């Protein structure tokens, strides 16, 4: 009996004051959670490699999207030795994941950005399809992190 009385009282209160309380709650400015920045400034050699990317005038929205993508890509390359075993697999994965992630949002938006990113990646991998040994994997991950850094500069 008490339970039904409490439910009935709650429903009456919601009916009388629910809309105004809901509108007040929507106006509260909740603080945005801060996303930790994990991108470390690259070495001078890598800065030089990604300088053409840095020179692009990339909007902050696009830079955030690209930076997150290349940071995650670097993490996959560095940590998942079963998924990407050679440079050919990486090329296919990079093209497919990039196409899905950017969904034509960046197509033809930045004149030389794609070519500059491809050139930096090619510098790390080379043109031949070779096994992804520890040295190649580490170097590629560092270049991808440098690209993630470069697009935000």
BAFI-3210 file (N, C-alpha, C; in Angstrom, 3 decimals, decimal comma, padded with zeros to 6 digits):
// residues 153
n [1|2|3|4|5|6|7|8|9|10|11|12|13|14|15|16|17|18|19|20|21|22|23|24|25|26|27|28|29|30|31|32|33|34|35|36|37|38|39|40|41|42|43|44|45|46|47|48|49|50|51|52|53|54|55|56|57|58|59|60|61|62|63|64|65|66|67|68|69|70|71|72|73|74|75|76|77|78|79|80|81|82|83|84|85|86|87|88|89|90|91|92|93|94|95|96|97|98|99|100|101|102|103|104|105|106|107|108|109|110|111|112|113|114|115|116|117|118|119|120|121|122|123|124|125|126|127|128|129|130|131|132|133|134|135|136|137|138|139|140|141|142|143|144|145|146|147|148|149|150|151|152|153]
n.u [000,825|001,917|003,922|002,529|001,328|003,561|004,506|002,315|002,341|004,840|004,334|002,365|003,858|005,780|004,097|003,205|005,554|007,499|008,192|009,269|011,408|012,887|013,581|015,180|017,245|018,370|019,652|021,898|025,351|027,394|030,658|033,001|034,603|038,106|040,203|042,924|046,091|048,164|050,060|053,356|055,894|057,664|060,972|063,650|064,360|062,034|060,245|061,161|060,581|057,757|057,176|056,039|053,386|052,758|052,857|050,488|047,281|045,206|041,969|040,874|038,986|039,199|041,880|041,854|040,355|041,986|044,366|043,623|043,002|045,516|047,034|045,761|046,154|048,927|049,153|047,957|049,756|052,110|051,462|049,966|050,970|050,022|047,944|048,871|051,286|053,050|054,339|052,680|050,167|049,733|049,487|047,068|045,317|045,600|044,582|041,942|040,932|041,309|039,612|037,136|037,086|037,314|035,408|035,025|035,073|037,340|038,178|039,723|039,875|042,185|044,895|047,537|047,773|047,196|049,140|051,457|051,254|051,288|053,882|055,469|054,814|055,692|058,398|059,035|058,329|059,191|059,070|058,720|057,067|057,547|058,349|057,067|059,236|060,608|062,067|061,142|058,421|058,464|059,617|057,669|055,450|056,403|056,572|053,864|052,865|054,201|052,960|050,387|050,966|051,847|049,605|048,190|049,574]
n.v [-001,187|001,248|001,483|001,787|004,228|005,916|005,691|006,779|009,418|010,246|010,195|012,193|014,459|014,496|014,951|017,558|019,151|018,151|018,906|021,520|020,987|019,280|021,005|022,826|021,125|020,547|022,894|023,032|023,432|021,047|020,002|019,275|016,184|015,930|014,972|012,911|013,907|012,115|012,249|012,524|014,911|014,598|013,389|015,481|014,616|013,239|015,357|016,908|015,168|015,161|017,784|018,876|018,119|019,503|022,054|022,281|023,846|022,956|022,445|022,733|020,844|018,818|018,205|017,130|014,806|013,430|013,196|011,570|009,260|008,519|008,180|005,996|004,140|003,914|002,689|000,193|-000,834|-000,936|-002,675|-004,970|-007,708|-009,905|-009,134|-007,305|-008,309|-007,823|-005,292|-004,951|-005,801|-003,786|-001,547|-002,107|-002,212|000,416|002,009|001,017|001,390|004,144|005,104|004,245|005,580|008,355|008,697|010,033|012,620|014,198|014,190|015,678|018,062|019,088|020,032|018,741|017,015|014,210|013,046|013,934|012,661|009,987|009,931|010,251|007,925|006,024|006,500|005,370|002,683|001,806|000,660|-001,964|-005,108|-006,348|-008,468|-007,471|-006,689|-006,143|-003,731|-002,395|-002,234|-000,656|001,722|002,490|002,886|005,067|007,026|007,231|008,266|010,686|011,832|012,065|013,985|016,035|016,865|018,374|020,664]
n.w [000,000|000,849|-001,031|-003,440|-002,897|-002,770|-005,423|-006,785|-005,753|-006,740|-009,498|-009,696|-008,913|-010,944|-013,082|-012,466|-012,140|-013,814|-016,515|-016,271|-014,572|-016,203|-018,330|-016,945|-016,169|-018,647|-019,230|-017,710|-017,585|-018,128|-017,358|-019,943|-020,381|-020,137|-022,741|-022,642|-023,834|-025,802|-027,675|-028,430|-028,937|-031,924|-032,935|-034,258|-036,799|-037,628|-037,491|-039,590|-041,678|-041,641|-042,138|-044,587|-044,164|-041,857|-042,919|-044,308|-044,320|-042,135|-040,915|-037,498|-036,697|-038,663|-038,257|-035,660|-036,110|-037,986|-036,528|-034,347|-035,770|-036,954|-034,668|-033,477|-035,509|-035,411|-032,940|-033,450|-035,354|-033,822|-031,727|-032,481|-033,656|-035,002|-036,673|-038,631|-040,631|-042,670|-044,926|-047,121|-046,220|-044,382|-046,083|-047,458|-045,262|-044,267|-046,393|-046,560|-043,907|-043,654|-045,686|-044,683|-042,211|-042,791|-044,714|-047,230|-046,355|-046,359|-048,948|-051,669|-050,279|-049,166|-050,919|-051,295|-049,184|-048,860|-050,544|-049,256|-046,775|-047,615|-048,694|-046,404|-044,992|-046,842|-046,755|-044,321|-044,686|-047,178|-050,633|-051,293|-050,640|-047,646|-044,806|-041,602|-039,478|-036,152|-036,177|-038,521|-037,876|-035,550|-036,561|-038,455|-036,777|-035,303|-037,317|-038,002|-035,615|-035,680|-037,868|-036,794|-034,880|-036,580|-038,161|-036,391|-035,952]
ca.u [000,000|002,807|004,638|001,610|001,154|004,784|004,503|001,277|002,842|005,914|003,715|001,715|004,926|006,349|003,093|003,128|006,823|008,459|008,676|010,149|012,649|013,623|014,148|016,275|018,358|019,018|020,427|023,100|026,579|028,230|032,020|033,427|035,769|039,316|040,807|044,368|046,901|049,229|050,990|054,633|056,575|058,626|062,373|063,892|064,337|060,635|059,626|061,551|059,839|056,335|057,038|055,021|052,057|052,604|052,653|049,103|046,360|044,176|041,031|041,060|038,095|039,831|043,140|041,524|039,929|043,151|045,322|043,126|043,118|046,908|047,490|045,226|046,846|050,263|048,983|047,722|051,023|053,096|051,071|049,267|051,874|049,296|047,046|049,677|052,526|053,971|054,023|051,545|048,947|049,540|048,992|045,644|044,621|045,631|043,650|040,584|040,548|041,211|038,382|035,993|037,125|037,105|034,161|035,061|035,012|038,549|038,525|039,978|039,779|043,547|045,504|048,661|047,871|047,275|050,447|052,482|051,137|051,778|055,341|056,053|054,642|056,562|059,756|059,217|058,106|059,781|058,086|058,603|056,289|058,484|057,815|057,104|060,069|060,498|062,613|060,211|057,195|058,738|059,814|056,381|054,635|056,927|056,169|052,425|052,691|054,673|051,878|049,340|051,437|051,981|048,338|047,645|050,431]
ca.v [000,000|002,401|001,538|002,363|005,637|006,614|005,730|007,741|010,753|010,550|010,484|013,501|015,471|014,543|015,606|018,988|019,882|017,412|019,636|022,629|020,405|018,765|022,158|023,340|020,177|020,650|024,134|022,904|023,295|019,995|020,116|018,253|015,448|016,217|013,820|013,001|014,019|011,124|012,440|013,090|015,634|013,685|013,794|016,474|013,902|013,006|016,671|017,274|014,288|015,538|019,228|019,198|017,939|020,645|023,250|022,324|024,616|021,974|022,938|022,059|019,677|017,780|017,831|016,244|013,534|012,755|012,893|010,398|008,113|008,088|007,706|004,636|003,323|003,657|001,721|-001,116|-001,282|-001,222|-003,675|-006,143|-008,366|-010,935|-008,526|-006,756|-009,074|-007,322|-003,923|-005,008|-005,830|-002,451|-000,665|-002,401|-001,795|001,877|002,541|000,626|002,060|005,582|005,333|004,092|006,586|009,725|008,641|011,078|013,932|014,969|014,033|016,912|019,239|019,593|019,730|017,794|016,333|012,758|012,705|014,176|011,583|008,773|010,029|010,013|006,501|005,291|006,668|004,426|001,297|001,439|000,333|-003,413|-005,822|-007,104|-008,779|-006,382|-007,047|-005,190|-002,435|-001,799|-001,954|000,480|002,907|002,877|003,434|006,407|007,930|007,462|009,196|011,996|012,368|012,478|015,249|017,037|017,420|019,287|021,852]
ca.w [000,000|000,913|-002,301|-004,421|-002,540|-003,185|-006,891|-007,170|-005,416|-007,689|-010,790|-009,602|-008,902|-012,292|-013,923|-012,168|-012,244|-014,629|-017,694|-015,869|-014,063|-017,363|-019,034|-016,101|-016,228|-019,957|-019,286|-016,886|-018,362|-017,579|-017,915|-020,894|-019,884|-020,897|-023,393|-022,437|-025,046|-025,704|-028,779|-028,002|-030,012|-032,560|-033,059|-035,306|-038,076|-037,988|-037,739|-040,952|-042,572|-041,693|-042,335|-045,604|-043,555|-040,945|-043,733|-044,787|-043,478|-041,808|-039,901|-036,214|-036,675|-039,488|-037,601|-034,540|-036,694|-038,564|-035,478|-033,627|-036,674|-037,096|-033,367|-033,326|-036,499|-034,854|-031,857|-034,067|-035,958|-032,782|-030,730|-032,986|-034,597|-035,744|-037,643|-039,723|-040,628|-043,686|-045,359|-048,040|-045,407|-043,825|-047,147|-047,659|-044,050|-044,202|-047,387|-046,188|-042,661|-043,930|-046,441|-043,777|-041,151|-043,277|-045,471|-048,255|-045,714|-046,662|-050,361|-052,426|-049,411|-048,982|-052,221|-051,302|-047,896|-049,042|-051,111|-048,233|-045,788|-048,270|-048,825|-045,078|-044,700|-047,763|-046,243|-043,219|-045,096|-048,451|-051,666|-051,435|-049,637|-046,820|-043,479|-040,633|-038,337|-035,040|-036,582|-039,477|-037,126|-034,665|-037,392|-039,028|-035,687|-034,990|-038,397|-037,864|-034,488|-036,150|-038,708|-035,854|-034,315|-037,645|-038,628|-035,370|-035,790]
c.u [000,877|003,546|003,768|001,389|002,367|004,851|003,492|001,722|003,940|005,341|003,025|002,762|005,566|005,386|003,048|004,420|007,838|009,041|009,628|011,472|013,515|014,294|015,308|017,492|019,096|019,911|021,706|024,290|027,482|029,623|032,325|034,611|036,977|039,879|042,310|045,112|048,084|050,279|052,225|055,264|057,663|060,049|062,512|063,844|062,895|059,887|059,922|060,761|058,383|056,118|056,046|053,587|051,760|052,273|051,249|048,255|045,137|043,273|041,207|040,176|038,705|041,126|042,886|041,142|041,135|044,151|044,901|043,272|044,560|047,501|047,014|045,910|048,250|050,194|048,763|049,023|052,004|052,739|050,444|050,097|051,173|048,455|047,793|051,048|053,518|053,490|052,866|050,223|048,671|048,966|047,487|044,834|044,522|044,607|042,202|040,110|040,407|039,945|037,147|035,937|036,767|035,893|034,007|034,988|036,198|038,928|038,586|039,875|041,143|044,377|046,563|048,755|048,020|048,627|051,553|052,449|051,670|053,298|056,023|055,966|055,583|058,020|060,044|059,165|058,911|058,673|057,828|057,711|057,246|057,836|058,005|057,903|059,963|060,976|061,658|058,919|057,363|058,882|058,512|055,485|055,098|056,527|054,674|052,125|053,158|053,631|050,736|049,712|051,391|050,666|047,754|048,465|049,912]
c.v [001,261|002,605|002,182|003,846|006,458|006,747|006,765|009,164|011,174|010,917|011,846|014,614|015,604|015,240|017,106|019,738|019,254|018,205|020,764|022,099|019,884|019,899|022,759|022,429|020,265|021,884|024,082|022,691|022,278|020,122|018,954|017,495|015,743|014,922|013,931|013,034|013,077|011,300|013,179|013,790|014,744|014,248|014,808|015,826|013,671|014,313|017,132|016,445|014,729|017,032|019,590|019,036|019,105|021,906|023,371|023,136|023,742|022,545|022,136|020,814|018,524|017,288|016,873|014,857|012,756|012,347|011,650|009,141|007,615|007,632|006,266|003,680|002,959|002,609|000,313|-001,667|-001,721|-002,452|-004,957|-006,821|-009,445|-010,347|-008,007|-007,423|-008,624|-005,956|-003,886|-005,030|-004,460|-001,502|-000,853|-001,917|-000,276|002,484|002,250|001,379|003,563|005,920|005,235|005,208|007,977|009,838|009,793|012,491|014,810|014,940|015,394|018,186|019,900|019,100|018,632|016,940|014,821|012,316|012,888|013,092|010,284|008,774|009,743|008,530|005,663|005,381|005,643|002,981|000,868|001,041|-001,161|-003,987|-006,728|-007,420|-007,605|-006,850|-005,942|-003,791|-001,696|-001,375|-000,720|001,774|003,415|003,490|004,845|007,420|008,236|008,408|010,603|012,640|012,854|013,812|016,349|017,661|018,434|020,576|023,023]
c.w [000,000|-000,416|-003,370|-004,163|-002,977|-004,708|-007,374|-006,914|-006,396|-009,046|-010,799|-009,656|-010,280|-013,239|-013,708|-012,493|-013,197|-015,778|-017,305|-015,301|-015,210|-018,124|-018,242|-016,169|-017,562|-020,054|-018,458|-017,805|-017,675|-018,175|-018,841|-020,294|-020,771|-021,465|-023,209|-023,768|-024,894|-026,790|-028,281|-029,195|-030,603|-032,567|-034,199|-036,692|-038,541|-038,226|-039,167|-041,966|-042,725|-041,904|-043,450|-045,085|-042,621|-041,728|-044,310|-043,806|-043,206|-040,718|-038,618|-036,115|-037,471|-038,850|-036,449|-035,045|-037,222|-037,499|-034,702|-034,477|-036,728|-035,771|-033,144|-034,301|-036,006|-033,747|-032,409|-034,634|-034,878|-031,944|-031,262|-034,076|-035,422|-036,864|-038,865|-039,672|-041,688|-044,172|-046,346|-047,301|-044,806|-044,877|-047,361|-046,458|-043,966|-045,159|-046,984|-044,947|-042,872|-044,686|-045,570|-042,745|-041,654|-044,188|-046,459|-047,678|-046,109|-048,139|-051,056|-051,585|-049,219|-050,160|-052,183|-050,045|-048,048|-049,559|-050,075|-047,159|-046,379|-048,390|-047,486|-044,715|-045,574|-047,313|-045,138|-043,683|-046,297|-049,416|-051,806|-050,329|-048,872|-045,479|-042,518|-039,411|-037,280|-035,424|-037,526|-038,760|-036,244|-035,463|-037,986|-037,950|-035,322|-036,057|-038,304|-036,707|-034,862|-037,057|-037,823|-035,202|-035,370|-038,086|-037,645|-035,220|-036,586]
res [x|x|x|x|x|x|x|x|x|x|x|x|x|x|x|x|x|x|x|x|x|x|x|x|x|x|x|x|x|x|x|x|x|x|x|x|x|x|x|x|x|x|x|x|x|x|x|x|x|x|x|x|x|x|x|x|x|x|x|x|x|x|x|x|x|x|x|x|x|x|x|x|x|x|x|x|x|x|x|x|x|x|x|x|x|x|x|x|x|x|x|x|x|x|x|x|x|x|x|x|x|x|x|x|x|x|x|x|x|x|x|x|x|x|x|x|x|x|x|x|x|x|x|x|x|x|x|x|x|x|x|x|x|x|x|x|x|x|x|x|x|x|x|x|x|x|x|x|x|x|x|x|x]
***
